[in-house]
Amino acid sequence: MKRISSLAFLSFLAGAALLSGVADAQENIALHPENPHYFLYKDQPTLLITSGEHYGAVVNLDFDYKTYFATLKADGLNLTRVFTGAYVEPMGAFNIASNTLAPAAGKFIAPWARSSRPGYALGGNRFDLTKWNSRYFKRLRDFTTAARKAGVVVELALFCPFYKDDQWALSPMNHANNVNGLGQIPKDDVYTLDKNGGLLQVQEALVRKIVEELKSYDNLIYEICNEPYFGGVTMEWQHHIADVIRETEDALGVRHLISQNIANGSERIVNPHPEVSVFNFHYATPPDAVAQNYHLNKVIGDNETGFKGTEDIKYRMEAWEFILAGGALYNNLDYSFTVGHEKGTFAYPSTQPGGGSKALRSQLRFLKEFMNKFDFLKMAPDSTLVSGLPDAVRVRVLAEEGSQYAAYIFGTGLTRLTMKLPEGEYEAEWLDPVTGKYTFGGVVHQGGLATIAVPPYADDYALRLITKTGK
C-alpha cells in the first residue's frame, strides 16, 4: 500500500469532516428538491402552519416555552417565530395586552452580557456589546431543542427595525444602554452599511455567534430582518447579513434556509439574493404575492398576520386562501399565548389588534391535515379552472390535471362550482373548515366544463377532488 504523508492524511480527514457536515446539513429543513415551492423536513413534503406567540419566547424569562410547544404539538401545528433580543418592546406597544415581547422589569434577557455600570432603560446594568451572555445562549439552545422535540420549526428573526423612538430607546444597541459608546445614531440608521454608528460589526458578530450556537439544529430557518421596509433598513444591509450567515455556515460545513421579509400585502421581487430560499410577506390577503413571485421557484410565506380584530374567521380565511394559492408557510399572531397562559388560554380584551384561540388553532390544523391528504408536490395553482363565480366569491385551486384538485371557496353564496376537468370519474370530499367535518359525494364527468353541486355552507368551504384511479 502506498504510504501517504501526515499532511495529506490530515487534509483527507478535514475534507471528510466537511463533507460529513454538509451531509448532515441535508437533513435540515430545506426546499423540496422535487418542488421547491414546498419544504422537505424529516424526509416528508412539509407545509409550515401555525398560530404562534408574539416572538418573545426567548427574551422573556417569564415565558414557559416548553408548555407553549406542548400546546402547539397538541394542536397539530409546526412553526414558531421568535426574535433574538436586539429589539424589545415597551409595555402597551401596538395596544397589545400582555405582550410576550414586552418583558416585565428584570425579565429581559439579551445575547450580550451586562456590565458593572447601571443605567439600562428597562432596569439593571447596561450591556457590554463585546461580551456574550452565556445564560442567553443556553436558553436559546434549550428553546430550539424543545421546539425540535415537539416537531416545531423555529423561524429566527435576527433583527427588527425600530418603528418608534421608544423602541429604539430599549435596545441594547442604543448608546444609552451599552458601555461601548456605540449606537449614538437615529433609529433609522441602525441597519445600514454606512451610517450605523459602529453597530455593523456588533450585528455581524451576533449573527456569527447565533449561527455557531445553533449549527446542529435541523428545525431552523434564519430570517434576516422582520419588516425591513420600515425603519430605514437598506437592501444592501439585508444582503450583507445574508452573506454573513452563509459565509459562517460554509466554514462550519452546515446549511440552513435563509428567509427574507419582503412587504406587507404583496410585491413583485426583483433581483433576489441567491442565498434566500423563503420569501415572506405579512398580512398577505388576498394572496397576490404568491402568483407574483411563483416563478422564482422558492417558498412564499405569510409569516405574520393579525391586526384585523379578534375574530377567528379573518385569519382562518387568510390561511386557507394563502396555502391554496400555492404558499407553503403561514403564521398567525396568536395573542392568547401570554406569560402565565402558555396553553393559549388568555382572554384578551376586545381592543386587542389581533386574535388567536384554541378554536382557530384547530381550524389551522384542519387546513394542514387537508393538504396532507394530497400529493401536493405534484400540484400547482391554476386560476383558469373555475368560471362563473358571483362577485362576492373567490375560489383558489391547486391542481394536478386529471388527477387531484384542491379548491377553497372564500365567501358566501356559491351553490354550483363550474370547473374545467378532463373526462373521468372523481371522488369529491367537502370539508367544513370550522368543524373539520367531511361530506362525501361522487362526480362523474364527460369532459369539458363540470358543474359540481356545492352543499350549503356558512362562510367558506373546501373541496378535495380525486380521480378514482388517482386515489
N, C-alpha and C positions, 0 to 999 in steps of 0.2 A: 504494500500500500504506500502511495506517495505521501511523504511527510509534508504537512503544511506548517507554516510559521505560526508562532503565537499570535502575532499581529493579525494575520489572516483569520485565525480561529476566532479571535475576539470580534473582528469585523463581522464574521458569519453570525456569531451569537447576537450581536447588536441588530443586524438585519432581520434575524429570525424573531427577535423580540418585537421589533417594529411591525413586522408582518402579523405577528400574533395580536398586537394591539389593534391593528386595522381590522383583522378578522373579528375580534371581539366587538369592535365598533359596529360591525354589520348587524349585530343583534339589537342595537339601539333602535328606538322608533325611527322610522325612515319613510321616505316616499316609496310607494309600492312600485317595484320595477315594471310590473305589467300595466299599471295605470297610475301615473304619478299625481293624479288628482286626489288620490287617497293615500292613507298611511299603511305601512306594514309594521305590525308590532306582535311579538310573540308568535311569529310565523303565520299571522292571520291578517287578512284585509281589515282595516280598522277605521272607524269614524270616532272622533272625539266630541262627545256631547256632555254638557254639564250645566248645572246651576250652582255657582260657587260663591264663596265668601269674598269680601271686598279687599283682597290682596294683602291683608295684614297678618296672615297666619304665622309668619316667621318673626317679623319685627315686633309683634305684640306679645310680650311674655305671658300675658294672662290668657291667651287663646290656646285651648286644648285641641291641637290639630289631630291627635290620634282618635279622639271621639268624632271629630269632623270627618276624617277619612273613613271611619267605620260607617258613618251615615251615608256618605257618597256611595260606598260599596253596596250597602243595603238597598239604596235607591237605584242601583244599576247604572250609575254614572261613572265617567272615567277620565275626568280632566279637572285640574285646578290651575289657577293663575295666581302668581304671587310676586310682590315687589321685594327689592333687596335691602332697602334701608337708606339709600341715597335720598329718598323722598319720603316724607311722612306728613300727615295732615293734622291740623288743629281740630279739636272737637267742634262739631257743628258745621264742618265743611260740607258744602253741597246740600245742606239741610238733611244729612244722613243721621238718623238716630242710632246710637250705639255702634259707631263706625269702628270696624276692626283695624282700620288703617290710621286711627287716631288713639294711640295707647294712652292709658291713664298715666299720671305723673310717676316717673320712676320705672315704667314698664316698657319703655322703648329700648330695643337692642339693635345696634348697628354693627357693620363689619369692622369699624375702626375702634381701637381701644380708647378708653377715657384717659385724659391726662390728670395731672395733680392740680390743675387750675380750674376753679369754679367758673360758672357762667353760661352753661348750656341753656338755651331758651326753654326747654321742657323740664329743666331741673337737673341737678348733678353737674359733674365736671365737663369741661369742653373736651373735644375729641382731638386725638393726635393722628393726623392723616398719614403718617409714616409707619404706624404700628397697627397690627391686626388684633381683633378681639377673638381670641380662641373660643370663647363661650358661644359667640355668634355662629361661628363656622361649625361647631359641634351641633348646634340647634338646626342649622341649615341641612347638614347631612342627615340628622335624625328625621327631620321633616321629609326629606326626599326618600329616605328608607321606608318610613311609614306609608307614604304615598304608594311606593312600589309594591309593598305587601298588600295594599288594598286594590291593586290593579289600576291605580290612578296615575296619569301622566302629568308632570309638572311643566307648565309654561312659565319660565322665569323671566320676568321683565326686568332687565338690568337697570334701566333708568326711566325717569319720568320727568317731563317738563314741569316747571313751576307756573301754575295758572295765575296765582296771585302772590303778592309780596309776603303775605302772612305764611304761605307755604315755604317760600324760599328762606324765610326767617327761621325755620325749624330745621333746615338741612344741615348735617354735619359739614357739608362743603362750604357753607356760608362762613365768611371770615369771622363773624361774631361768635361762631360755635366751635372753632378749632384754634389750636395754638400755633399753627404753621404760617399764619399770615396770608393764607390763600383764600381766593373767592371773594375778594373785595370788588365785586362787579354787579351790574344789574342782573336780574333773574333771566332775562332773555339772551344773555351772553354765555351762559353756563355750558351749553352743549354746542360749542363752535370750535373750530380748529385754531382760530387766530385771536379771539377776544375773551378767552376763558379764565384769565387771571391766574394762570398756573395750575388749573384744575385738570387739564388734559392728561397729564402724567398720573394724577391720582385716579382718574377714571380708567386709564389703561391698566394700571396696577390692580385695581379692583376686578376688572374683567379677567385678567390673567389668574388672579387668586381664586376666584369663583370657579373658573374652568378647571383649574388644577384640583380643587377640593372635590368637584363633582364628576371627575373624569370617568369613574367606574359605574355611573348610573345609566341604565338603559331607558328610563322613563322620563326623559328630559328634553325640552326644547328651549333654546335661548331666544328670547325676544329682545331686540336691540333697545327699543325705547317705546314706552307707552305714549300714544298720541303725539308724535313728534311734529305734527302740523300745528301745534300750539307752542308758545313759549320760546320762539326763536331758534328751535333745533334745526340745524342745517343738514342737507342731504349728504354733504361731504363728510360731516362728522359721523353720521349714521354708517356710511360706507367704511369709514375708518374703523369703527367699532367692530363691524363685521369682519374686517381684515384681522383685527387683533384676536378675535375669537378663533378664526380659522388658523392663523399662524401658531397660536398657543396649542391648539389641538393637534396640528400637524407634528409639532415637536413631541407631543405626548403619545402620538400614534392612536388617537381616538377621533371620533367624528360624531357630532350631534347636529340635528337640524337647527337652522337659524331662521327665525321669523321676523318679519318687518310689518309694523303697523302703518297702513297707507293713508287712510282717510276715514272720516265719518261719512256714512252713506255709501258712496261709490266714487270711483275714479279710475281712469284707464292708466295702467302702469307703463311708464316709458323708461327705457334704459335701466332695467332692474340689475341689482348687484348679483353677479353669478353665483355667490355662495348662499343667497337667500332662497329657501325652499318653500316657505309658508308666507303667504301674503294675507295679512289680517285687516279687516275693516270693523268699524264699530257702528251699531245702530243701522245695520245694513238691510233695511226693508223699504221698498221692495229690493230683492237681491240682485240688482243690476250689476253689481261688482263682479259677480261670478261670470256672467256672459261677456262682460267687457275684457276679462283677463283670462278666460279659459284657454286661449291659445298659448299661454305661457307654459302649460303642462306642469303646473305646480299646484299645491294645495291652496285653496282660497278659503279663508276662515272669517267667521263673525265672532270675534273673541271678546267682545263686550257689548252687552245691550242692557237696557234699563231706562230710567228717566222718562218713562211713559206712563207713570202712575203705578198703582199697586195691583191691578187686575192681571190674573194669570193668562187670560186669553190672548193678550197682546204679545206676550213672549212665547207662548206655545205656537201661535201662528207664524211668528217670525222664524222660529226654529225650523218648523216643518217646511216652510216655503224656501228657506235658505238651503237646506240639505237637499230638497227635491229639485232645486235649481242646479245642483252639482257641487255645492260646497261640501267640506269634509270636517269642519270644526265649528262648534257653536258653544258659547259660554254666556249664560245669563248671570247678571249680578244679583245674587240672592241675599237680600237683607234680613232673612230670617236666621242667618248664621251670625251670631254675635258672641262676645265673651259671655260665658255662662249659658249660652244656648247653642252649643256646638252640634246639637242634633237637629238644628234648623227649625226651632220652635218659637223664636222671638216674635211676639205680637207687635209688629212695628205700627207706628201711627199712620193715619191716612195721608198725612203730609209728606210721607216718605217719597223720594223721587222715583224709586223703582219698587219691585215686588220680590217674589220668591216665596215658595211654600212647599210643603210635603206633596200637595196635590200637583203642583207644577212639575216637580221633580219626577213624579210618576208619569206624567204626560210626556216628558222628555225621554223617559225610559221606553215608553211605547214607541216613540219615533225610532230610537236606537234598535229596538227589537224588530220593528217592521223592516228597517233597512237590512238587517242581518238575515232576513228571510230570502233576500235576493243574492245572486252572484253579481254584486254591484260593480265589480271591476270591469265587467263587460258592457256596462250601461253608460249612457251619456245623455245630457239634457237635450230635449228636442221640442222646440216651440212650435213646430209645424204640424203636429199630430192632432191637435184639438182645434175645433172650429165651432162657430155659432154660440159663443158664450154671451150671457147677459152682461151689461155694463158693470154690474156690481160684483162680478165673479172673476177670479183669476184661477188658472189651473197650471201647475208645474208638472212636467213629465220627465222622468228618467226612463230610457228605453234601450233595450237590445232588440232590434227589429225582428218581429216574428217569433220572439221567444219570451221576453219578460218586460213588463211595464209597471212602473210605479207612478201613480198620479196623486196629486194633492189638490183638493178643491178648497179655495180660500174665498170665503164669502157665501152668503145665503142665496137661495132661490133657484138652484140648478136641479132640474128633475130628470134631464136626459143629457148624457155625455156623448158627444159625437167625436169619434176618433178614427183616424186613418189606420187601418190594420190589414195585414195580409190575410188571405183566406186561411181559416183554421178553426179549431175548437179550443176555447180558452176557459180556464177556471178563474172565476172572479172572487176576490175576498174584499169586502168593505170593512174598514176599520174606523170606529169612533175614536178620535184622538183624545177625548176626555176620559172615557171609561176603559179604553183598551179592548172593547168588545168587538169581535169579528162577526160579520154577516156573510154567509156564503151564497154563491149563485153562479151558474154556468152561462157562458155566452158562446153561441155557435154563429160563425160569421162567414159570409161567402166572398169576402174580399171588397176592397174599396173603403167607403165610409161605414163604420159600425155605429149604431145607436144603442147605447147602454143605459138602461133604466137606473137612475140614482135613487136609492132608498131615502126616505125622509131623514133629514139631519138638521142640527141646530145652527152651527156656525161654520164648521169645516168638516171635511171628510177625506179619507184616504182610500185609494184603490190599489190592490195588488192583482195584476192580470198576468196569468202564466199559461202558455200553451200546454196542452196535455202532454205533448212529447217533451216539453222543456222542464217538466217537474223534476 
